[in-house]
Amino acid sequence: MKKTVFFLAITALFCACTKRNANTQGNEDVVSCDSFEAVEVKYATGFTVRDSANIRLVDVGESDHFALVHSGDEDVPSEYTKICVPIKSTICMTSLQLSNFTVLDALDVVKGLTGTKNLFNKDVLQRVEDGRMVKIGMEGNFDTEMVLAANPDVIFISPSKRGGYDAIKETGVTLVPHLGYQELDPLGQAEWVKFVGMFIGKEREANEVFAGIERRYNDLKDKVEHLDSEERPLVFSGEMHYGNWHAVGGKNYLAQIFRDAGATYVIDDDETAGEDLEFEKMYALAAQADYWRILNSYEGDFSYDALRASEPRNELFKAFKERKVIYCNMKQQPYYEISPVEPDVLLKDFVVIFHPELVEADYQPKYYRLLK
């Protein structure tokens, strides 16, 4: 049993309590206390939750531990940072984090963000324009005055980014890692909506939102599971950039969606999350692939001519010749802004391309379409 110590009550602004999620994957017993709505973690691997008495303990990764409480009086384990919930204000560092607040109808809690590039949400843009949300600058170059102006109870950070968090730490605001970007399972990434829900007092709403995502995703996934290998098209992904082709590995989030959509990924046997390849290596792997997935931020209308112009050898791929490039333009679609909580929609976009007979005839893809 972990040693506990008594924390003196502090002001609501700096009160930090911890919420800990016991990863219940493979464990049907979810212990909850009277003060908190029960939260079960089924797919996410980056956080765990455990409830005890009036405290919710949340472990994030291996090194960050938070105790979520409803008042500042509770004793919490000494290695945990106390956070009083629900929090009333925060700053989001990534679009993935922002998507959690959007789907929970909780944008009032978001008082700051890094920027608005490639954001489509009119509500968010209006909040930035009228000052309800402030822009704090990008990682590594934060404006601490703007951080303080947002007056956040906590700040959700993304440790993989360029950092620059030392300056923010000096403000005394608790930094909470949001590791949704590390999840390799599409449902695991979407399940981080429960993580945010715990901090803002919307556990019930988060549970309901995720239950819908899970049901729709798995219902569609089940429709393709009967397909044998001959019925599964071969697909590859990416483009050449600065002399290298970044190819996602077999453990990548995207590779899993391809599999769940009834396709075979060209480097499915690669156990890494991704690597940079020379063109010749990628061509050897994907020359005869049936489909080619591309996500970029092209100015204007992307086309096969533009794809050829960016790298003349692109026309050698079978998928190019047969006009089977699957495309999403982030300047035209809110991909990173909302897709993290719509893996079911991403899945459906791919299924309607790979196996159109399994999707209603009038379905209109949201993100990905065959390039014309």
Summary of the structure (lengths in Angstrom):
residues: 372
radius of gyration: 22.2
end to end distance: 61.5
largest distance: 68.9
contacts: 1232
relative contact order: 0.11
helix: 35%
strand: 21%
